[in-house]
Amino acid sequence: MKKELMSGNEAIARGVYEAGVRFAAAYPGTPSTEIMEQFARYDGVYAEWAPNEKVAVEVAIGAALGGAKALAVMKHVGVNVAADPIFTVSYTGIEGALVIISADDPSMHSSQNEQDNRNYAKFAKIPMLEPSDPQEAKEYVKLAFAISEQFDTPVFLRTTTRVSHSKSVVTLSEPRVPEDKTALAHHAAKYVMVPINARIRRVEVEKRQKALQKFAETFPENKMEINDPAVGIITAGMPYNYAKDVFPDYSYLKLGMVYPLPVKMIRHFASRVKKIYVIEELDPYLEEQIRALGIEVTGKEIFPYTNEFDPGIIRSAIHADKPAAASTYPETLAQRPPNLCPGCPHRGLFYALKKSKAYVHGDIGCYTLSYLKPLEGLHSCICMGASIGMAHGMSKALKEKGKGKVVGVIGDSTFLHSGITPLMNMAYNNSDALIIILDNSTTAMTGMQEHPGTGYTLMGKEAKKVNLNILISALGIENIRVIDPNNVKEARSAIKDELASSGPSVIIAQSPCVLFKRANQKSKPPLKVDPDACEGCRSCLELNCPPIAWKKGVTKKGSKRKGIAVIDETLCNGCGLCAQVCRFGAIS
Amino acid sequence: MKEDRVKSILFAGVGGQGIIRASDILCEVMMEAGYDVKKSEVHGMAQRGGCVTSHVRYGRKVYSPLAEPGTVETLVSFEKMEALRYLKDLSPNASIILNTEQINPPAVNTGDADYPLDIIEYLKMHYPQVMAIEALLLAQRAGNLKAANVVLLGALSSLMDIPHAIWESVIRKSFPQKLVKLNLEAFQMGIPA
C-alpha cells in the first residue's frame, strides 16, 4: 500500500475515514485542531465545528444514538467542558459507535494546564487507547471504533502534542466502504437516564468493565517484548519511543490500551523480568494501578511528574550517575516570547485598557499574549469563558472598592464557546463590571477556524451568523458599544465611559484578525520614524509591536534624547497605531 | 540505504523562516531514499515570532521523533543566535550550518538585552565543521528572499549522501509549478562550490 509522511493528527483523520466513519464534531484546540480540518477534506463526510466541546460531544452522541459511527475531538481541557455528557453516555452506550479524542498537552506548549486525561478513562469507566506514533494513531482510532461497536461503549483515544504534531511514515489502507446503519430506534429505558433506568445501566457498566478487562488481556496492541530479563519497562504512548531509543535491549510491556489494564499480562510480564520501571509522563497513572496489584515498580521516585519527556530525561533518570547534556555557551540568551502580530487589533485595545488601570480578567485566545511586558494587559486567566464570571464575582465582592475598576476581556469565539451564560448571569445579578468582546471575526489562536459568529461552517458553506449586538441585548445588557480598537482615542474614551457607568456594560471591539484572509484587508504602506522629530520618549515601544526597535545613541542638539525609535519596514503592516501614540508627530 | 544507525538533524530558527517547510522536504527526501524517518516540532505559539525547532531523525528504524540531548549530528540554524540556544542538543562532533541572518529578539529591540557578538567564532572554536551561509543574499539572487530555507537545504545536502535526483524530485513536488525553478536554483546556490 501507499506510504505517506503524516502527522499524528493527519493519520487520525485518515484512520477515521478508513474506518468508514463519516460524522464528526469538535471545537478547535491545540494540539487537536488539525484532526477535524483534515477529516473535513475527505469525500462524503459531515464535519462540524460546534461552539464548544460539550456541544460537540452531544452532537456526536445524538448521531451515535441514531446509529451513526461518530467522532468528537477536543484538547485535554475540552474534556472538562464535555465531561457532563461523557460521564453519562458511559452508562447508556450508543446504537452506532462513539469515539472521543482527547489531545493532551504535556509541557503546556499551548495550554493553561497539563492534566492527564488518562484519569478520565478510569473516572468515567470508558476504555482508552493510546497510540505512540502516527501509524499507530491511524490504526488505533479504527480499533477504537471497533471496540465501541463491540462493547456498546464510548471509547477514548488519547494523544499528546508529541504524537499529534510529530510526523512519520504511515502506510495507508483501503478505506472501508461506509455502511448506512442510521435509523430511528426507540430504546427509552436505555437512553432516558432517570434514576430508575440509570441504576440498571450502572450495573451494565460494571458488566462491560469485566468484559473489557478480559478483552484487554488478549488485545494485540498490548505488546510484550522480552529481551534482557534484567530490566522490564512498562509504558504507553510516546514515552515508549523515548525509552526504546536509549534502552533498546531492555524488555518492554507496551500498553496500547491504557484503560482497563490487562492485569494478568502485567503479572506475567512482572514474573519474567527482574526490575521494573514504569515510564509515563504526568501522573503515576499506570504506576498506581500496577502497585495496587502488589507488584513492586520504580516510577515517579525517579521520573518527573511535570512536563513531557525526551530520551535524555529517561536515560538520566535511570542512569543518574551520568551527567545530563549541557550547553558550553556561558551567556544567557534573550528569549523570544510569542507576541501579538504587527497590526493585530488587540494591541490598540490593550494599550488603551492599560491606561484605565483596571483589573483585567483575561480569557483563552491570542489576546492572552497581552499579559507579557510591556503591555501587561491581563491580571488573571483561568479557562475558556471564565473572564466574565470572574469579573462579575470580583465586582460583586468588592462593591464600591471595585467600582469602575473591574474588566473582563474575551474573544468572539471564546464568548460563543462559554461566555454567553456568564454574561446572562451578569445582567441577571447586576454587577458593575465591564466586559470587552475582542471580536476579530475568527478563532485566531488555533489558526482561523469558523464559529457561529463568522457566517461560515467548517465545510465552507455559508451559515447563519450570530448578531452579537442583538444576542447581548437579549441577555439583558443595556450598555452596549461597538468600537474600532485600532482607534486608540475612541477605545480609551469608550473604556472610560463604560467603567464610569453603573450596571453591566459590554464593549464590542470589532476589527478582523490581520492574518484573516477572508476579511480582504488592504495592505497599507509601512510607517517611518522621522529621526529629527523623534524625541526618544519610547511611547511607541510600549506597544510591543515587532517592527519597532530602539536605536541607542542617536542624539540631537537641544534634546535630551538618548536614542530614537526605528521601524523595520519589512515587518510593519502600516496599521498606524504607533503614529497615534506618538506625541511628537514623528511617525507617519 | 547506507546506514542503519539513527541520525538526527536539528533545524532551529524563528517563526516565519520556513523551517517547518524545510524539514518537511528533508523528511520526504529521506523517505524517498528508503529510510524510516520521524520528525517533531511544536506548532501553535511558535508562529508568532517565537523560537521554532524541528527534529528530523532517520535510519533503518526510528523510535523517538526527538533526539536525545547531546546526540544531534547536524544543526541547521536559520538565524545566527538561535544556534547558541540548542548547543546542549549537539554532539561534540556536530556539523553546523549557520544562516548569518540576524533577527533581534524583542528585548534586543528595546535595548534591554544584547545580541551576542562573535557567534561564528565561538562555534568554530567548539565544533569541527561550521558552514556560515548568507542564505538571504543567495535566495535573493535566486529570485526570492523566501527561498532562504531551500538555500540552507542545499547546504545541508552537501553534508549528506543522498542522490541529487531525489532532492530535485521532492523540491519539484513541494512547490507550485511557477516556484519550482526558483527553488531549484536556490537549492543549487546553497551547495558550496
HADDOCK unambig.tbl for C-alpha pairs under 7 A between the chains (distance, minus, plus):
assign (segid A and resid 30 and name CA) (segid B and resid 44 and name CA) 6.84 0.50 0.50
assign (segid A and resid 110 and name CA) (segid B and resid 44 and name CA) 6.48 0.50 0.50
assign (segid A and resid 110 and name CA) (segid B and resid 45 and name CA) 6.71 0.50 0.50
assign (segid A and resid 165 and name CA) (segid B and resid 40 and name CA) 6.53 0.50 0.50
assign (segid A and resid 165 and name CA) (segid B and resid 41 and name CA) 6.77 0.50 0.50
assign (segid A and resid 165 and name CA) (segid B and resid 42 and name CA) 6.77 0.50 0.50
assign (segid A and resid 166 and name CA) (segid B and resid 39 and name CA) 5.47 0.50 0.50
assign (segid A and resid 166 and name CA) (segid B and resid 40 and name CA) 4.18 0.50 0.50
assign (segid A and resid 166 and name CA) (segid B and resid 41 and name CA) 6.50 0.50 0.50
assign (segid A and resid 166 and name CA) (segid B and resid 65 and name CA) 6.74 0.50 0.50
assign (segid A and resid 167 and name CA) (segid B and resid 38 and name CA) 5.55 0.50 0.50
assign (segid A and resid 167 and name CA) (segid B and resid 39 and name CA) 5.15 0.50 0.50
assign (segid A and resid 167 and name CA) (segid B and resid 40 and name CA) 6.30 0.50 0.50
assign (segid A and resid 168 and name CA) (segid B and resid 37 and name CA) 5.84 0.50 0.50
assign (segid A and resid 168 and name CA) (segid B and resid 38 and name CA) 4.39 0.50 0.50
assign (segid A and resid 168 and name CA) (segid B and resid 39 and name CA) 6.50 0.50 0.50
assign (segid A and resid 169 and name CA) (segid B and resid 36 and name CA) 6.89 0.50 0.50
assign (segid A and resid 169 and name CA) (segid B and resid 37 and name CA) 6.57 0.50 0.50
assign (segid A and resid 241 and name CA) (segid B and resid 63 and name CA) 4.67 0.50 0.50
assign (segid A and resid 241 and name CA) (segid B and resid 64 and name CA) 4.63 0.50 0.50
assign (segid A and resid 242 and name CA) (segid B and resid 63 and name CA) 6.95 0.50 0.50
assign (segid A and resid 242 and name CA) (segid B and resid 64 and name CA) 5.08 0.50 0.50
assign (segid A and resid 244 and name CA) (segid B and resid 63 and name CA) 6.55 0.50 0.50
assign (segid A and resid 245 and name CA) (segid B and resid 63 and name CA) 5.93 0.50 0.50
assign (segid A and resid 245 and name CA) (segid B and resid 64 and name CA) 6.06 0.50 0.50
assign (segid A and resid 310 and name CA) (segid B and resid 66 and name CA) 6.59 0.50 0.50
assign (segid A and resid 310 and name CA) (segid B and resid 68 and name CA) 6.66 0.50 0.50
assign (segid A and resid 311 and name CA) (segid B and resid 67 and name CA) 6.96 0.50 0.50
assign (segid A and resid 311 and name CA) (segid B and resid 68 and name CA) 4.93 0.50 0.50
assign (segid A and resid 312 and name CA) (segid B and resid 68 and name CA) 4.90 0.50 0.50
assign (segid A and resid 312 and name CA) (segid B and resid 69 and name CA) 5.82 0.50 0.50
assign (segid A and resid 325 and name CA) (segid B and resid 69 and name CA) 5.76 0.50 0.50
assign (segid A and resid 325 and name CA) (segid B and resid 70 and name CA) 5.31 0.50 0.50
assign (segid A and resid 325 and name CA) (segid B and resid 88 and name CA) 5.57 0.50 0.50
assign (segid A and resid 326 and name CA) (segid B and resid 88 and name CA) 4.58 0.50 0.50
assign (segid A and resid 327 and name CA) (segid B and resid 87 and name CA) 5.05 0.50 0.50
assign (segid A and resid 327 and name CA) (segid B and resid 88 and name CA) 4.13 0.50 0.50
assign (segid A and resid 329 and name CA) (segid B and resid 84 and name CA) 6.84 0.50 0.50
assign (segid A and resid 334 and name CA) (segid B and resid 105 and name CA) 6.46 0.50 0.50
assign (segid A and resid 334 and name CA) (segid B and resid 107 and name CA) 6.53 0.50 0.50
assign (segid A and resid 334 and name CA) (segid B and resid 113 and name CA) 6.46 0.50 0.50
assign (segid A and resid 335 and name CA) (segid B and resid 105 and name CA) 6.61 0.50 0.50
assign (segid A and resid 336 and name CA) (segid B and resid 49 and name CA) 6.87 0.50 0.50
assign (segid A and resid 336 and name CA) (segid B and resid 50 and name CA) 4.95 0.50 0.50
assign (segid A and resid 336 and name CA) (segid B and resid 51 and name CA) 6.13 0.50 0.50
assign (segid A and resid 336 and name CA) (segid B and resid 105 and name CA) 5.40 0.50 0.50
assign (segid A and resid 336 and name CA) (segid B and resid 106 and name CA) 6.71 0.50 0.50
assign (segid A and resid 337 and name CA) (segid B and resid 50 and name CA) 5.49 0.50 0.50
assign (segid A and resid 338 and name CA) (segid B and resid 45 and name CA) 6.07 0.50 0.50
assign (segid A and resid 338 and name CA) (segid B and resid 46 and name CA) 6.78 0.50 0.50
assign (segid A and resid 338 and name CA) (segid B and resid 48 and name CA) 5.17 0.50 0.50
assign (segid A and resid 338 and name CA) (segid B and resid 49 and name CA) 5.48 0.50 0.50
assign (segid A and resid 338 and name CA) (segid B and resid 50 and name CA) 4.83 0.50 0.50
assign (segid A and resid 339 and name CA) (segid B and resid 48 and name CA) 5.75 0.50 0.50
assign (segid A and resid 339 and name CA) (segid B and resid 49 and name CA) 6.36 0.50 0.50
assign (segid A and resid 340 and name CA) (segid B and resid 48 and name CA) 6.86 0.50 0.50
assign (segid A and resid 341 and name CA) (segid B and resid 48 and name CA) 6.54 0.50 0.50
assign (segid A and resid 446 and name CA) (segid B and resid 44 and name CA) 6.84 0.50 0.50
assign (segid A and resid 546 and name CA) (segid B and resid 106 and name CA) 6.98 0.50 0.50
assign (segid A and resid 549 and name CA) (segid B and resid 109 and name CA) 4.41 0.50 0.50
assign (segid A and resid 549 and name CA) (segid B and resid 110 and name CA) 5.60 0.50 0.50
assign (segid A and resid 550 and name CA) (segid B and resid 109 and name CA) 5.59 0.50 0.50
assign (segid A and resid 550 and name CA) (segid B and resid 110 and name CA) 5.04 0.50 0.50
assign (segid A and resid 550 and name CA) (segid B and resid 111 and name CA) 6.02 0.50 0.50
